[in-house]
Amino acid sequence: MAIVHEGANSAKYKIEQYVQQYIDEQTELNQKYYQESLDERPREVRRCWITVAVCAVVLLVLILNPGIVNTCKVAVKDGLDRFAEWLVGFDIFFGAEKGGILGFLMDIVRLVVYLVMRTIVGTVIHLLASVAKFLTAVLMYALPVVVAGFCLFNISGGDPMGPMAPPTRADVMDNLPEELEIDRVGMEGEELALWAIKNKLDNSFHIYTNLRVPYDGEKSETDMIVVGLNGVTIIEVKNYKHSITGDLSDKELVQQHTSHGQTHRKTFYNPVKQVGTHVYRTANYLRRVCKGVQVNCCVFFVNPKCSVSLTDRTGIGAKCPVFVGNDPRLIPYILAGSGCHFSDDDYKNVLWELEKLV
């Protein structure tokens, strides 16, 4: 297994800082609400005792004076009865007076309709009145008991529960802001790439991750630098999904996918050009201690859900190949090296220079 040296990951630092700050803020907020609930507790207890006392007085009055309940029930029944009389006595069935046999027959019909309607409506009203009387009694007796019981339960429940548990790290990581979510996806890709490569190389190889290589007043943030006795290889890792199209010489590549019948398309800086800058700065940085050093490069789209279809009009792919997912050509490319064969001293000097950047 290759020897791994992990450099300072600025994206990881930003994410960890955000996660810890968010958890601390939520913990402080929960503690504040808990303290406020403790401060409010005495007032809540007083209000509960007052409510219990009022309910007890009401219930005692109802028990000692059942006439109050009866009065309410009678009032409800009288109201329903009057409504029934108004309903069945409505003049909708009574038209113009007609004399003779026809008028007599119309009076008989109106009388029959009136009696039928009164019977039906009266029966319904009687049932409603019975239900209303029952509910009136239940509410007048049961409601004070329920309210008083709830208040007593609240009083006897003791102090409020402790402050809520703060969100876990996993919860915060699942809801990162968009800019940090991009960094998190990139970190996951680098971890996958490291796992896929380090187990297939022996311990004569050293892998440096997240190094900031300086040259000429600028710094290159490299994803992975693999150093072996046969040279140096820089690997630019991308954890993109969906379809990637374009040409290796283009400034930007296109990522697109279709969702719910709509095609989503966005562009990103060509990683082949990006890693080319890394090669230039890293090679010049290492030539201070090893003039014959040569640096290879490649781009590794680590996500197996990524489909890459890139043309190569200028032949740049020969110098910077692109590998996708479980491409079996990646490890042989690293093992082939960059064409130089370090002496022991040059090898140690190169490792030492990179070690200083960790």
Backbone hydrogen bonds, N-H to C=O, Kabsch-Sander energy under -0.5 kcal/mol:
donor,donor_aa,acceptor,acceptor_aa,energy
2,A,198,K,-2.2
3,I,205,F,-2.5
5,H,207,I,-3.4
7,G,5,H,-0.6
7,G,209,T,-2.6
10,S,8,A,-0.8
13,Y,9,N,-2.4
14,K,10,S,-2.4
15,I,11,A,-2.3
16,E,12,K,-2.7
17,Q,13,Y,-2.5
18,Y,14,K,-2.3
19,V,15,I,-2.8
20,Q,16,E,-2.5
21,Q,17,Q,-2.3
22,Y,18,Y,-2.7
23,I,19,V,-2.4
24,D,20,Q,-2.5
25,E,21,Q,-2.4
26,Q,22,Y,-2.4
27,T,23,I,-2.4
28,E,24,D,-2.4
29,L,25,E,-2.4
30,N,26,Q,-2.7
31,Q,27,T,-2.2
32,K,28,E,-2.1
33,Y,29,L,-2.5
34,Y,30,N,-2.2
35,Q,31,Q,-2.3
36,E,32,K,-2.4
37,S,33,Y,-2.1
38,L,34,Y,-1.9
39,D,35,Q,-2.3
40,E,36,E,-1.8
41,R,37,S,-0.9
44,E,40,E,-2.0
45,V,41,R,-2.3
46,R,42,P,-2.2
47,R,43,R,-2.3
48,C,44,E,-2.2
49,W,45,V,-2.4
50,I,46,R,-2.3
51,T,47,R,-2.2
52,V,48,C,-2.5
53,A,49,W,-2.3
54,V,50,I,-2.4
55,C,51,T,-2.5
56,A,52,V,-2.3
57,V,53,A,-2.2
58,V,54,V,-2.5
59,L,55,C,-2.6
60,L,56,A,-2.3
61,V,57,V,-2.5
62,L,58,V,-2.2
63,I,59,L,-2.1
64,L,60,L,-2.6
65,N,61,V,-1.9
68,I,65,N,-1.7
69,V,65,N,-0.5
70,N,66,P,-2.2
71,T,67,G,-2.7
72,C,68,I,-2.0
73,K,69,V,-2.6
74,V,70,N,-2.9
75,A,71,T,-2.5
76,V,72,C,-2.2
77,K,73,K,-2.5
78,D,74,V,-3.1
79,G,75,A,-2.1
80,L,76,V,-2.0
81,D,77,K,-2.8
82,R,78,D,-2.6
83,F,79,G,-1.7
84,A,80,L,-2.1
85,E,81,D,-2.5
86,W,82,R,-2.3
87,L,83,F,-2.3
88,V,84,A,-2.7
89,G,85,E,-1.7
90,F,87,L,-1.0
93,F,90,F,-0.9
94,F,91,D,-1.3
95,G,93,F,-0.6
103,G,99,G,-1.4
104,F,100,G,-2.0
105,L,101,I,-2.7
106,M,102,L,-2.2
107,D,103,G,-2.1
108,I,104,F,-2.2
109,V,105,L,-2.4
110,R,106,M,-2.6
111,L,107,D,-2.4
112,V,108,I,-2.5
113,V,109,V,-2.7
114,Y,110,R,-2.4
115,L,111,L,-2.6
116,V,112,V,-2.7
117,M,113,V,-2.7
118,R,114,Y,-2.5
119,T,115,L,-2.3
120,I,116,V,-2.7
121,V,117,M,-2.9
122,G,118,R,-2.5
123,T,119,T,-2.2
124,V,120,I,-2.3
125,I,121,V,-2.9
126,H,122,G,-2.4
127,L,123,T,-2.2
128,L,124,V,-2.6
129,A,125,I,-2.6
130,S,126,H,-2.3
131,V,127,L,-2.4
132,A,128,L,-2.8
133,K,129,A,-2.7
134,F,130,S,-2.2
135,L,131,V,-2.8
136,T,132,A,-2.5
137,A,133,K,-2.1
138,V,134,F,-2.6
139,L,135,L,-3.0
140,M,136,T,-2.3
141,Y,137,A,-2.0
142,A,138,V,-3.7
143,L,138,V,-0.6
143,L,139,L,-1.4
145,V,141,Y,-0.9
146,V,142,A,-2.9
147,V,143,L,-2.7
148,A,144,P,-2.5
149,G,145,V,-2.6
150,F,146,V,-2.4
151,C,147,V,-2.2
152,L,148,A,-2.6
153,F,149,G,-2.3
154,N,150,F,-2.2
155,I,151,C,-2.3
156,S,152,L,-2.7
157,G,153,F,-0.8
158,G,155,I,-1.0
172,V,168,T,-2.0
173,M,169,R,-2.5
174,D,170,A,-1.5
175,N,172,V,-1.4
176,L,173,M,-0.7
181,E,177,P,-2.6
182,I,178,E,-1.8
183,D,179,E,-1.2
184,R,180,L,-2.5
185,V,181,E,-2.4
186,G,182,I,-2.0
187,M,183,D,-2.4
188,E,184,R,-2.4
189,G,185,V,-2.1
190,E,186,G,-2.2
191,E,187,M,-2.2
192,L,188,E,-2.3
193,A,189,G,-2.5
194,L,190,E,-2.5
195,W,191,E,-2.3
196,A,192,L,-2.1
197,I,193,A,-1.6
198,K,194,L,-2.7
199,N,195,W,-0.8
200,K,197,I,-1.7
201,L,198,K,-1.0
205,F,202,D,-1.8
206,H,227,V,-2.5
207,I,3,I,-3.4
208,Y,206,H,-0.5
208,Y,225,I,-3.0
209,T,5,H,-2.5
210,N,223,D,-1.2
211,L,222,T,-0.5
213,V,211,L,-0.8
213,V,220,S,-2.7
215,Y,218,E,-2.9
218,E,215,Y,-1.8
220,S,213,V,-2.5
221,E,219,K,-0.5
222,T,211,L,-2.6
222,T,220,S,-1.1
224,M,235,I,-0.9
225,I,208,Y,-2.7
226,V,233,T,-3.3
227,V,206,H,-3.0
227,V,225,I,-0.5
228,G,231,G,-2.6
231,G,228,G,-1.7
232,V,294,Q,-1.4
233,T,226,V,-2.8
234,I,296,N,-2.5
235,I,224,M,-3.1
236,E,234,I,-0.5
236,E,298,C,-2.4
237,V,235,I,-0.6
238,K,300,F,-2.4
242,H,305,K,-1.1
243,S,256,Q,-1.9
244,I,307,S,-3.3
245,T,254,V,-2.4
246,G,309,S,-0.9
248,L,311,T,-2.5
250,D,247,D,-1.9
253,L,268,F,-2.5
254,V,245,T,-2.6
255,Q,266,K,-3.3
256,Q,243,S,-2.1
257,H,264,H,-2.0
259,S,262,Q,-3.1
262,Q,259,S,-2.0
264,H,257,H,-3.6
264,H,262,Q,-0.6
266,K,255,Q,-2.6
268,F,253,L,-1.8
270,N,251,K,-2.7
273,K,270,N,-0.5
274,Q,270,N,-1.9
275,V,271,P,-2.8
276,G,272,V,-1.3
277,T,273,K,-1.5
278,H,274,Q,-1.4
279,V,275,V,-2.3
280,Y,276,G,-2.0
281,R,277,T,-2.2
282,T,278,H,-2.8
283,A,279,V,-2.7
284,N,280,Y,-1.8
285,Y,281,R,-2.2
286,L,282,T,-2.5
287,R,283,A,-1.6
288,R,285,Y,-0.8
289,V,286,L,-1.8
290,C,286,L,-1.7
293,V,290,C,-1.7
296,N,232,V,-3.5
296,N,294,Q,-0.5
297,C,319,K,-0.6
298,C,234,I,-1.8
299,V,321,P,-2.3
300,F,236,E,-3.1
301,F,299,V,-0.6
301,F,323,F,-3.0
302,V,238,K,-1.8
302,V,300,F,-1.1
303,N,238,K,-0.7
306,C,303,N,-1.7
307,S,242,H,-3.0
308,V,306,C,-0.6
309,S,244,I,-3.1
309,S,307,S,-0.5
311,T,246,G,-2.5
318,A,315,G,-1.2
319,K,316,I,-1.1
320,C,316,I,-2.1
323,F,299,V,-3.0
325,G,301,F,-3.3
327,D,324,V,-0.6
330,L,327,D,-1.4
333,Y,329,R,-1.8
334,I,330,L,-2.0
335,L,331,I,-2.8
336,A,332,P,-2.0
337,G,333,Y,-0.8
337,G,334,I,-0.7
338,S,230,N,-1.2
339,G,230,N,-0.8
339,G,336,A,-0.5
340,C,230,N,-0.6
342,F,229,L,-2.5
342,F,340,C,-0.6
347,Y,343,S,-2.8
348,K,344,D,-2.2
349,N,345,D,-2.7
350,V,346,D,-2.6
351,L,347,Y,-2.2
352,W,348,K,-2.5
353,E,349,N,-2.5
354,L,350,V,-2.1
355,E,351,L,-2.4
356,K,352,W,-1.6
357,L,354,L,-1.2
358,V,355,E,-1.2
